[in-house]
Amino acid sequence: MSTDPDAVPEIDDWNRLLEGRVAAVTGGGADGVGGAIAELFAAHGAIVEIAEIDGERGAATVEAVTAAGGSARTHEVDVRTESGVETFTSAVLDTHGRVDVLVNNVGDYRPLVRFHESTPESWEDMYRINLWHVYAVTQAFLTPMIEGGGGSIVNVHSVEGMRGFPGEPVYASMKAAVAHFTTSLAAGYGRKGIRANGIGVDLTQTRQVDYISGYEDHEDLWEAWAPVGRLGWPADQARTALFLASDLSSFITGHNIPVDGGTKAGGGWFFSPDAGRFVNRPKTL
């Protein structure tokens, strides 16, 4: 391994950071973090392959990418299943023979079952949608990525895996597992050319997690809710994923970055006596 400073990768085009690279994105449907990542990666020259359980949302992302002059293809699959993972990974590898970037983005806080009411069935659902597919998709792509000279893996999880989450400890523990899997993967495979980093999402407006509905005239409250003083958007997550996927972060691996507007640093969950529950967005100051 070189210790020559001239071996630092050069950035040929700051506007095309992923030129020609094959990027696989799970959960890449429109109006979500995965869709924003797919669109931004394509804008930077990546050939994007999307796994999406909702065919219409996957098609909408491809349409947006194509309209902008990029390259993307969607596969209507469920990566919570062995057959879905096999269909997706085989399609990507059969077409391109390699993958350079992998974004494991699928995840959900539902089914939301309080722990004292939870069951082994609800634990299994949480496991499949938040952790199992990360193992399965990563393993399927890892050897081809190594054989192709290496690549970058970005695992999208949650800030709830990086702090105590009173609402759903099973969900939080799955996200924490993804974060530690990311760190351990980086430590074990870095010498084979693999970089792995994670993104801990919070306060980001998507179809899945709606931070706007139910809060009329809420703009003045964001100063209390988030240190940066505003709501997050999928583009905020996508920009971080682009940095981690590209050579801009070539000396960064094994880290989990909270992309949360500062909520992990600045506080987190607070108990509201009036509501009788924990809240992360108090309505009164």
Helices and strands as residue ranges (DSSP letters): G 5-7, E 22-26, H 33-43, E 47-52, H 55-67, E 71-76, H 82-96, E 101-104, G 115-117, H 120-127, I 128-132, H 133-147, E 151-158, G 159-161, H 169-189, G 190-192, E 194-201, G 219-221, H 222-225, H 234-245, G 247-249, E 256-259, H 263-266, E 270-272, E 277-279
